[in-house]
Amino acid sequence: MDNENDHIEDVKEWMEHQYDLGHYMGGNILPAYRKPTKKLGIFLLISGLSVSTIYSIIFIKALSEINERVGFIVFSILAYGVCILQIIGGIRILSKVYTKEQIGKIKKRTYIGTILTVIAVSIGILILSQFRVTEGIEITSVNQFKIRQVNLKNYVYVKDKELKCNQDDYGMLWEYKVVPTDSIKYIITYQYYTFNPTKGKIISIEEIQKE
């Protein structure tokens, strides 16, 4: 009977001090190891918000540039799901340390911070898009451009422009360079920003029959 009572007392003591390492170590523990649950919850909450914010910037920027959007959107949903689970996990862990009122304040600040971040990112991208310009260059001769590969990245130089190419554009330009023809011309459509007009990105290369 005494052993059973001792066991019950041990369980009660553990439940009361399960997050207090100093109780079992005489208080001689580093501040970083006090209340590990609180620090873990804060880490999950901050890292989840940070990753989701960074990915939101990548998502909004990439969505307007890629062609295969379905797979990217599906992957993004899964990525956001992981971030949301991480944030929820952080809040649930913190709920064991803080009172309901404190948790309510944390949730409110989290929601407000997320909304403000999304608004700030959207405004930034909107402002940046105002400086974006789309132009087309007519290519009728291989002498109008030159191709170069630098550090495994492909570039085409047209007039005073340095245009970044993807692999398909690069292959098409090389084919045109190797097999020139008098019956075909190309229209290179590219985008650049007015604050950096000498560098751009190829959007498309259109093959047109000469009249």
C-alpha positions, 0 to 999 in steps of 0.5 A: 500500500505504501508503495502504491501511495508513493507511486501516486505521489511520484506521478503527481509530482511529475505532472506538476513539474514535467516542464520544470527541469530545475525541480529535478536538477536543483535549479542549476540549469541554463536559461535556454533549457527552462520551459522547453515547451514554450520555446518549442511552441514559439519556434514552430509558430515563428518558423511556420509563419516565416516559411509561409510568408517566404513561400507566398512571395515565391508563389505570387511571383512564379504563378505569373511566369510558369506555364504548368500551373496545375502541378505548381498549385497542387504542390503549393497547397501541400506546402501551405498545409504543412505550414498551417499544421506547424502553426497550429502545432505551435499554438497548441503547444503554447496553450499548455504554457500560457493562459487562455487570455494569453493564447487569445492575444497570440492568435490575434497577433498571428492573424493580424501579422499574417494579413499585414504580411500578405498585404505588404507582399501584394502591394510590393509585387503590384508596385514592382509590376508597374516597372515591368515592360514587355517588348518584341525584337524581330530577328531576321539574321543570325548576326543580330544576336549571339548566344553564351552559356555562363555557369550553366545558365543560358543567355542571348545578347540582342543589341544592348540587351542580355536576355536569360533563356530557358532550355527550350529557347536556348535549343531553338536559338541554337537550331536557328543559328546552325540552320539559317533560312531566308524564309523564316524570321523570329520574334523574341518577346522579352520582359525587363524592368525600367530600373534595369533595362539592359537585362531581361528574360525571354518570354517566348520565341515565335517563328514566322514565315517571311512574306 
